[in-house]
Amino acid sequence: MVIKQVNLETVCGVTSRLPENRLPEVAFAGKSNVGKSSLINTLMNRKALARTSAQPGKTQTINYYNINNSLYFVDLPGYGYARANENVKAQWGKMVENYLHNSTQLVQVFLLVDIRHVPSENDRIMYDWVVEGGYQPVIIATKLDKIKRSQIQSQIKQIRSGLGMGANGIVIPFSAQTKQGREEIYGLLDRISEENA
């Protein structure tokens, strides 16, 4: 996939209605400090279009990026940020659940988890929500550059069992620093574009 054109087209808050898009949507979900903005920026070849922050929980809206006028990257609010109050957490949950249940153009969900850790309870809840919505999430195991090569397979196994994934589920180790995993994700995006053209 060659990304030539990117446009942040729609930003939805808690009370906003979802846009009636005609292009397929690919959603990115993950906890607040998992590196979601870094992944999206790496895929879009932009330094800071998706806002990264040292303060987790910065994305509190659903952001729609029009990619090449052929599909949307949908950046969902990060979950599980400990410092957010319960009211804010509940709103994030409602927004994400509303999107997963009501978007008519959603074709794929990428769920980001930190390759260094066992999936959290929030990761498992999110995974189950996506599966219950009728989608098979692709797992992006971020922060690959923070572990040794020899640890990769055991960490992936830990993620699979922690999420209760089937044998056919896809896990892509990814590093925003080295760009490892990007081509594999591009390959999936190409396939999604072709299947939904």
C-alpha positions, 0 to 999 in steps of 0.5 A: 500500500502506498499512502499518498493522501491523508485527511483527518475528515471527521472527529466524533465526541460522545454525543456525536452521530457516526458519519455515514461513510461510503468507504470501508473503515479499518478501526484501531483499538488499544489501551491508552499507552500502547502506541496507537497514535505511533502506529497510525502515524507510521502507517500514514508516513506522517510524523504527528497527524495522529496526536501522540502524548506522554500523557496517556488517554489523550484520544477521547474522540473517534477520529476518521482519517480518509486514506487515498479516498479508498478507506478510513483509518478510524482511531478509537479512544484508548481505554484503561487509563487509570487516572481518568475518572469513572465517568470518563471511562464509562463514556469511552466504553459507550463510544467504542461499543456504539461504534462497533455495533453501529458502524455500517462500513467497519470491515476490520479491527486492529487491536493493539496490545503491548508485546511485553505484557500479558493482555490486561483485563481491558484487552480481553474485554475489548477482544471479546467485544470485537468478536461478539460484534462479528469481527475477527480482530488482527492483533498488533503486538506493539513495542517490539523493539523493547524485547529481545528477538529470542523472546518474541515467540514466547510473548506471542504465545502469551498474548494468544492464550491471554486473549483466548485466540483461536489458531487462525487469529493473526498476531503481527509484532510491530515496532514504530521505531524500526518499522518492523511489521509495517509491510505485513499490515500494509499487505492486509490493508491492500487485501481489505481495499481490494475486497471492498473496492 
